[in-house]
Amino acid sequence: MDIWNPMKFQKENKKKWYKYLENFMPKFNLKEFGGTCVDFMSFLDTRYEGNENEIETTLFVKTHLKDGIVYAIQNGDIENMKILSNPSEAIDRYCEYVLTMHKTDFDFTPYFEVLEKLDGKGATNISMEEEDLYMVEIRVAYIKGKYIGNKEKELKWYEQMKWYLDFHSFENNYVKLRTDNGWLNQDNSLKYLDTSTDKRIKEMIEKNEVEEIQIFSILDRGKPTGESDAVVFITFNKKEGLTTFHVWDDYTEETDMNEKINEMKLLIEPEIEEIFDWKCKNKFPYDYVKFGKKGLIPEAKIDRIYKKTTK
């Protein structure tokens, strides 16, 4: 989860704030897995497109450490990040406030505690058990380049993606759509891809309203945290000139990724096209696809099946 863009921080200030946060975030032993890191996930965000709240709060937890600490950033003030003294009660009160007052500007301040600075080396006594890590093994096809599509091509591409899900009997399918006015769901949540949603997507494509689409097919793959996984993850971003198709290793042999590349070419004139197998604990290749080698992490294992660059 990238906390910088939501908090409206300029790119040139990132290094400064990374150094700042290192004083407060506990590090943990990842030597046997290729390094040391702290990764965050936002699980509650009171901001949404077009709101006029005077108080906006985002709550974060560490994805790799189950230490019960919930971090809070209010109104984008990263320098004064806090922790919640009683997370369960605070979130209960937030839900009660939203349901009874029909507002989202809940003030978490009474539950804030000061985030104390750690010693010079951080809390090195906190370690991660191997069973808390989850091996991500997927095959990815993607294209980056110039958008050359139109509503007819977008509709054909979408129908091809939907056919793939139906053919493989994937039933728990979800979607996120973004238009010029922002995400279709104000809370940026997933929407179940049922018949009515499918019809609405096609209508929006026909009206040339879709700027970005993300499709997830979700199954339980026995994650230690109890969460489900997106076994198939499909994206198209018109502005970035990017389409991707991710599929878990269970289905790679029955998925023609060259065919997926050709389907993507309906929308994008490729500058880079690539197919690769990815293996890494608890990490997906989103940064690698977006930023290339700069987004590649040491612990990731990549087996490139095909790559072509056009200058």
Secondary structure, DSSP 8 states (H G I E B T S, - for coil): ---TTTTT--GGGHHHHHHHHHTTS---B-GGGT-----EEEEEE---TT---S--EEEEEESS--S---EEEETT-GGG-EEESSHHHHHHHHHHHHHHH-------GGGEEE-----TT--TT-B--GGG--EEEEEEEEEEEEE---HHHHHHHHHHHHHHHHHTT---EEEEEEETTEESSTT---EE--HHHHHHHHHHHHTT--SEEEEEEEE----TTS--EEEEEEEEETTTTEEEEEEEGGGSTT--HHHHHHHHTTTEEEEEEEEEEEEEES--THHHHHHGGGG--TT-EEEEEEEEE--
